[in-house]
Amino acid sequence: MPILYTDRVRSTLKHIADQNGELSQRAGAQNGVAPVALAVPTIQEVFVLQLLRGFAIEKYVALSPAGGWRSKCWPPDRYGALCLKIRDILGMRCVLNYGPGEENLVAQVKSASGEADPIAYNGSLEQLMALLRNAACIVGGDTGPLHLAVALGTPAVGIFGPTDPARNGPYRVSGQSDNAAPLAIVLRSPHAITTYKRGDQADPSILEMDVDSVFDAVRQQLETPR
C-alpha cells in the first residue's frame, strides 16, 4: 500500500531487472543484480528427455506462444507456420510450452502446423527448466519462459511488440564475453509504439513480424558456434 512507503526511488537504469536492483540497494542490499546460477534437478531432466525420446525427439526448438496479454503475443497461426518451416527445412520438431488456461492457444498452433506435429508440453517448473535448457533454441514473446531460457543459457529469439525490449527484453547473461555471439535475438518492428496497456488482440506492430523473419533468426541461432 502506498501509505506504507516512506521513500521514493527514481530509477536511472533502463531494464526492469536493473531498476529493481536499484530499489534493492536503496533498501540496503549490497548489490543491485547479483549473478544467478540456476540448477536443474537431474531426475527432472532425465524424465523430460526420456519423455521426448518417446516421441523420437532428440534435438528440438521450444516455442512459448502465450504471454498473458494477447496484444503482445505473436499469433498462433504464425507459430504453426514456423513449426512447419522448421520441420521442412531444418528437420527438427518443435515443443510447445503452455500453462493452465492456454490449452486453446496451443490447439490453434497445432492446427496451423499441419504435418509438423509439434508436441504440447505442460509440466512443473523444474521440468520446464529441463525442457528449456536442453532446447536448441527457444522462440517466444515477452513472457517468463523466454527469460528463464536465457537465464539457463539457451539461445533465444524474442518477438516483441508494444512492450519495450530495452526494458523488458532478455537480460544479459552474467559472465558472457562482450565478444560472444548474442544469446538472444530480439525482433521488433521499427514502427512499434511502446505501451503497457493490455489488449485482447495482437498489436499491429507485432503483426509486422512475418514467419520468414522469425525463421531466419532461429536458423541464425542454430548455426552460430558457441
C-alpha positions as CSV (number, residue, x, y, z in Angstrom):
1,M,0.0,0.0,0.0
2,P,1.4,3.4,-0.9
3,I,0.6,4.8,2.5
4,L,3.3,2.4,4.0
5,Y,6.1,3.7,1.7
6,T,8.4,6.3,3.1
7,D,11.0,6.8,0.3
8,R,10.7,7.3,-3.5
9,V,13.4,5.8,-5.7
10,R,13.9,7.3,-9.1
11,S,15.5,4.7,-11.4
12,T,18.3,5.7,-13.6
13,L,18.7,2.4,-15.5
14,K,16.5,1.1,-18.3
15,H,16.0,-2.6,-17.8
16,I,13.4,-3.6,-15.2
17,A,15.8,-6.0,-13.6
18,D,18.3,-3.2,-13.0
19,Q,15.5,-0.9,-11.8
20,N,14.6,-3.5,-9.2
21,G,18.2,-3.7,-8.3
22,E,18.3,0.0,-7.6
23,L,15.3,-0.4,-5.4
24,S,17.0,-3.2,-3.5
25,Q,20.2,-1.2,-3.0
26,R,18.1,1.7,-1.6
27,A,16.6,-0.8,0.8
28,G,20.1,-1.8,2.0
29,A,21.3,-4.5,-0.4
30,Q,25.0,-4.6,-1.2
31,N,24.4,-5.4,-4.9
32,G,21.7,-4.4,-7.3
33,V,21.6,-7.5,-9.5
34,A,23.7,-10.5,-8.4
35,P,24.9,-13.3,-10.7
36,V,22.4,-16.2,-10.8
37,A,23.3,-19.8,-11.4
38,L,20.2,-22.0,-12.0
39,A,20.3,-25.7,-11.3
40,V,18.0,-28.2,-13.0
41,P,17.3,-31.3,-10.9
42,T,18.8,-34.3,-12.6
43,I,15.8,-36.5,-12.0
44,Q,13.5,-34.0,-13.8
45,E,16.0,-33.6,-16.7
46,V,16.1,-37.4,-17.2
47,F,12.3,-37.5,-17.0
48,V,11.8,-34.8,-19.7
49,L,14.5,-36.2,-22.0
50,Q,13.1,-39.7,-21.8
51,L,9.6,-38.4,-22.5
52,L,10.8,-36.6,-25.6
53,R,12.7,-39.6,-26.8
54,G,9.4,-41.5,-26.7
55,F,8.3,-39.1,-29.4
56,A,11.6,-39.7,-31.3
57,I,12.7,-36.2,-30.4
58,E,16.4,-35.6,-29.7
59,K,17.1,-32.0,-30.9
60,Y,14.2,-29.6,-30.8
61,V,13.1,-25.9,-30.8
62,A,11.0,-24.8,-27.9
63,L,8.1,-22.4,-28.6
64,S,6.3,-20.4,-25.9
65,P,3.4,-18.8,-27.7
66,A,1.5,-17.4,-24.7
67,G,2.3,-14.3,-22.7
68,G,-0.6,-13.1,-20.6
69,W,-1.8,-10.2,-22.8
70,R,-2.8,-11.2,-26.3
71,S,-1.7,-7.8,-27.5
72,K,2.0,-8.7,-27.0
73,C,1.7,-12.3,-28.4
74,W,2.6,-13.3,-31.9
75,P,-0.5,-15.0,-33.5
76,P,-0.8,-18.8,-33.1
77,D,-1.2,-19.4,-36.8
78,R,2.2,-17.9,-37.3
79,Y,3.7,-20.2,-34.7
80,G,2.1,-23.1,-36.5
81,A,3.6,-21.9,-39.8
82,L,7.0,-21.6,-38.1
83,C,6.8,-25.2,-36.8
84,L,6.2,-26.4,-40.4
85,K,9.1,-24.4,-41.7
86,I,11.4,-25.7,-39.0
87,R,10.3,-29.2,-39.7
88,D,10.6,-29.0,-43.5
89,I,13.9,-27.1,-43.8
90,L,15.7,-27.9,-40.6
91,G,14.3,-31.3,-40.0
92,M,13.5,-30.6,-36.3
93,R,10.4,-30.9,-34.3
94,C,9.0,-28.2,-32.1
95,V,7.8,-28.5,-28.5
96,L,5.1,-26.1,-27.4
97,N,5.3,-25.0,-23.8
98,Y,2.0,-23.9,-22.2
99,G,0.4,-23.3,-18.8
100,P,-3.1,-23.5,-17.3
101,G,-5.8,-21.9,-19.4
102,E,-3.7,-21.9,-22.5
103,E,-4.9,-25.1,-24.0
104,N,-7.0,-23.4,-26.7
105,L,-4.0,-21.3,-27.8
106,V,-1.8,-24.4,-28.2
107,A,-4.6,-26.2,-30.1
108,Q,-4.6,-23.3,-32.6
109,V,-0.8,-23.6,-33.0
110,K,-1.1,-27.3,-33.6
111,S,-3.9,-26.9,-36.0
112,A,-1.9,-24.4,-38.1
113,S,1.2,-26.6,-38.0
114,G,0.0,-29.3,-40.3
115,E,2.4,-32.2,-40.7
116,A,5.0,-30.6,-38.4
117,D,3.1,-32.1,-35.5
118,P,4.6,-30.2,-32.6
119,I,4.5,-31.7,-29.1
120,A,2.5,-29.8,-26.5
121,Y,4.1,-29.9,-23.0
122,N,2.8,-28.6,-19.7
123,G,4.9,-29.7,-16.6
124,S,6.3,-28.5,-13.3
125,L,8.7,-25.5,-13.1
126,E,11.7,-27.9,-12.7
127,Q,10.5,-29.9,-15.8
128,L,10.1,-26.6,-17.7
129,M,13.7,-25.7,-16.8
130,A,14.9,-29.1,-18.1
131,L,12.9,-28.6,-21.3
132,L,14.3,-25.1,-21.9
133,R,17.9,-25.9,-21.0
134,N,18.1,-28.8,-23.5
135,A,16.4,-26.9,-26.4
136,A,18.5,-25.9,-29.3
137,C,16.7,-22.6,-29.3
138,I,13.5,-21.0,-27.9
139,V,11.1,-18.7,-29.6
140,G,8.7,-16.6,-27.6
141,G,7.4,-13.1,-26.8
142,D,7.7,-11.1,-23.7
143,T,7.0,-14.0,-21.4
144,G,8.5,-15.8,-18.4
145,P,9.8,-18.9,-20.2
146,L,11.8,-16.8,-22.7
147,H,13.6,-15.1,-19.8
148,L,14.0,-18.3,-18.0
149,A,15.6,-20.0,-21.1
150,V,18.1,-17.1,-21.5
151,A,19.0,-17.4,-17.8
152,L,19.7,-21.1,-18.4
153,G,22.0,-20.3,-21.4
154,T,19.6,-21.3,-24.2
155,P,19.8,-19.4,-27.5
156,A,16.6,-17.4,-27.9
157,V,14.6,-15.5,-30.4
158,G,12.3,-12.9,-28.8
159,I,9.3,-11.4,-30.7
160,F,8.4,-8.1,-29.2
161,G,5.5,-5.6,-30.0
162,P,4.1,-3.0,-27.7
163,T,6.5,-3.7,-24.7
164,D,10.0,-2.3,-25.0
165,P,12.7,-4.9,-25.1
166,A,15.2,-2.4,-23.7
167,R,13.1,-2.5,-20.5
168,N,11.5,-6.0,-20.7
169,G,13.7,-7.9,-23.1
170,P,16.1,-10.8,-22.3
171,Y,18.5,-9.8,-19.6
172,R,22.2,-10.1,-20.2
173,V,23.8,-13.3,-19.1
174,S,26.3,-13.0,-16.2
175,G,29.9,-13.7,-17.3
176,Q,29.3,-13.7,-21.0
177,S,32.0,-12.1,-23.0
178,D,31.3,-8.8,-24.8
179,N,32.6,-10.5,-28.0
180,A,30.5,-13.6,-27.7
181,A,27.5,-14.2,-30.0
182,P,24.3,-12.8,-28.6
183,L,22.4,-15.4,-26.6
184,A,19.1,-13.7,-27.7
185,I,18.0,-12.1,-30.9
186,V,15.2,-9.7,-30.4
187,L,12.8,-8.9,-33.3
188,R,10.6,-5.7,-33.1
189,S,9.1,-3.5,-35.7
190,P,10.6,0.0,-36.0
191,H,7.0,1.2,-36.1
192,A,6.2,-0.3,-32.7
193,I,4.8,2.1,-30.1
194,T,5.6,1.3,-26.5
195,T,2.6,0.8,-24.3
196,Y,1.8,-1.5,-21.4
197,K,-1.9,-1.3,-21.9
198,R,-3.4,-4.8,-22.0
199,G,-5.4,-5.8,-25.1
200,D,-7.1,-8.9,-26.3
201,Q,-5.9,-8.5,-30.0
202,A,-2.4,-8.8,-31.4
203,D,-0.8,-5.3,-31.5
204,P,-0.4,-4.1,-35.2
205,S,3.4,-3.8,-34.7
206,I,3.8,-7.5,-33.7
207,L,1.9,-8.5,-36.8
208,E,4.7,-6.9,-38.9
209,M,7.0,-9.8,-37.8
210,D,6.5,-12.4,-40.5
211,V,7.3,-16.1,-40.4
212,D,10.3,-15.8,-42.6
213,S,12.0,-13.2,-40.4
214,V,11.5,-15.3,-37.3
215,F,12.7,-18.5,-39.1
216,D,15.8,-16.7,-40.3
217,A,16.6,-15.7,-36.7
218,V,16.1,-19.2,-35.5
219,R,18.4,-20.6,-38.2
220,Q,21.0,-18.0,-37.3
221,Q,20.9,-19.0,-33.7
222,L,21.2,-22.7,-34.6
223,E,24.2,-22.1,-36.9
224,T,26.1,-19.8,-34.6
225,P,29.1,-21.5,-32.9
226,R,29.0,-21.2,-29.1
